[in-house]
Amino acid sequence: MVMMTGISEIQARLTELREEHRDLDQAIARMADSPSANQLQLVRLKKRKLRLRDQIAYWESRLIPDLDA
């Protein structure tokens, strides 16, 4: 994974990840409503959404400054 150091770079990455997460959420909802939905594809989309959520949490944590106590 590419190392990002600037806050603006991290915020831009977060914006991209959140947009992809939202798009996946909408796609999953549409597929779930379809009676002929491919269950394997639906599971894969859900797993991708979970990975995105983990990436979002990681980059959000990078925005929190390290405090040496």
C-alpha positions in Angstrom: 0.0 0.0 0.0 1.2 3.5 -0.8 2.2 5.5 2.2 0.4 8.8 2.5 1.8 11.5 4.8 -0.3 14.6 4.2 -3.6 15.1 5.9 -5.1 16.3 2.6 -4.0 13.1 0.9 -5.6 11.0 3.7 -8.8 13.0 3.5 -8.9 12.6 -0.3 -8.4 8.8 0.1 -11.2 8.7 2.8 -13.5 10.5 0.4 -12.9 8.0 -2.3 -13.3 5.0 0.0 -16.5 6.4 1.5 -17.9 7.0 -2.0 -17.1 3.4 -3.1 -18.6 2.1 0.2 -21.8 4.0 -0.4 -22.0 2.8 -4.1 -21.5 -0.8 -2.9 -24.2 -0.4 -0.3 -26.6 0.7 -3.0 -25.6 -2.1 -5.3 -26.0 -4.6 -2.6 -29.5 -3.3 -1.7 -30.6 -3.5 -5.4 -29.2 -7.1 -5.7 -30.9 -8.2 -2.5 -34.2 -7.0 -3.8 -33.9 -8.9 -7.0 -35.3 -12.4 -6.9 -32.8 -13.6 -9.5 -29.7 -12.2 -7.6 -26.5 -14.2 -7.9 -25.8 -15.1 -4.3 -22.1 -15.6 -4.8 -21.7 -12.1 -6.3 -23.8 -10.7 -3.4 -21.5 -12.3 -0.9 -18.4 -11.0 -2.7 -19.9 -7.4 -2.7 -20.6 -7.6 1.0 -17.0 -8.8 1.7 -15.7 -6.0 -0.4 -17.8 -3.5 1.6 -16.4 -4.9 4.8 -12.8 -4.5 3.6 -13.6 -0.9 2.6 -15.0 -0.2 6.1 -11.8 -1.5 7.6 -9.7 0.7 5.3 -11.9 3.7 6.2 -11.3 3.0 9.9 -7.6 2.7 9.3 -7.3 6.0 7.5 -9.5 7.7 10.0 -7.2 6.5 12.8 -4.2 8.0 10.9 -5.8 11.4 11.2 -5.7 11.2 15.0 -2.4 12.6 16.2 0.0 10.5 18.2 0.2 11.7 21.8 3.1 10.5 23.8 2.0 10.3 27.4 
